[in-house]
Amino acid sequence: MSRTANQFVLLALALLLTATLPARGDVIKMKDGHPDRYVVKKGDTLWDISTRFLDSPWNWPKVWRNNQQIKNPHLIYPGDVIVFKVVKGEPTLTVERSEKLEPTGTEGTTLVVPGNENTVKLEPKVRVESLAGAIPTIPPGVIEPFLDAPGVVTYDELEDSGYVTQGMDGRIILAAGSEFYARGLPPEVNDFKIVRRGQALVNPSTGRLLGYESVDLGDARVITHGDPSKLLMLTARQEILPTDRLVPAPKVRALPFFQPHAPKKDVHGWILLGENAVSEIGPQTVVAISLGTRDGMDQGTVLRVERHVGEALDPLTHQDYALPDENTGLVMVFRTFAHVSYALVMSAKRPIHIDDAVVTP
């Protein structure tokens, strides 16, 4: 065989081996000292439980083994027992649940053991848990304000939207309960969010405008359609003025049950802003990132945050040298737009900052 042929064979073997190796985000590693069993408690989240068992909590679905005897194997409820087992050499997690739950009204029943009046046996109490009480992936209360808000809008969306003209009797400043006029509304929509253009969201590496943060001013409902349309102000979070825009109220589904997962491909984006414009961002804070549905983001996507440290002066050579990026924490996407997503900071080893990178974990 010629030298060229040998090189070709070696290259083919190398490519084959590379294709069979798991990606970094696919490696399943159990946390040192993880429990063999864990009883789910009220107030737990899927992420909380995942971190008890896994070094990489977003790999939860890959070790989850459905119990076919359970009606809802993908949902977990207080009182369920999460069990760790090794099946055919692979780590797995499953749930044990009693489907026959009956209320007792007591903490347990005390029985006297026959033949020994001094010995008692305690029967375990049986509790009733509503199936509607399945634990969420992340705390719903933290993200709820961001679910029904317009979130991110483009320049064209704002320019093409309807706008406030004036209140009844020529009033300019509007509040909750006010009736007012607006123009440019689509006739098939009845419920609107009133918004004002907020901070521009710009990709720091390219300078590309991704959209604008929309300031949620209030909610309104159409009384009569026309030109102008007449509306009732349902809520007002700030003073509402002429030229403020009206966009259709988003139809948002509750998101308590989506599962964490790594993106399907390598991605690289940036943190654009933090909740309440904070300079240092910690756990349970909502951030906007420069990745959206066009980048493969969906609800539950987990990303690693990296802080770009930059360069430092070598004390011996007196030359600048590059410092490696530092792993700062993890975020999980819960709402997506075309080029931008909202994510919740799940963990942070150190403060996270605007312009920190978000990458495949």
Order of alpha helices (4+ residues) and beta strands (2+ residues): alpha-beta-alpha-alpha-beta-beta-beta-beta-alpha-beta-alpha-beta-beta-beta-beta-beta-beta-beta-beta-beta-beta-beta-beta-beta-beta
